[in-house]
């Protein structure tokens, strides 16, 4: 399932990217240091598991990172897994 109509929010106060689907909040925790953004942890609520939310939030976060001229350090295991399936995003890896 795709969620192009659901925006990604950069919640700077909480240091995460978030998306709300069907009233449930999914997020990627990050730490920003200079021009590097460390993606630490991706979390999708149980109610949304298996519905394509995790790859969608990662894709939107990577687009955001690229548009803001940042370099990414993928600490999160899910983001690392995503990059193996989508090596075109290695262009923004620090």
Secondary structure, DSSP 8 states (H G I E B T S, - for coil): ---TTS--EEETTTTEEEEEETTEEEEEEEEEETTEEEEEEEE--GGGTTTTHHHHHHHHHHHHHHHTT-EEEE-SHHHHHHHHH-GGGGGGB-
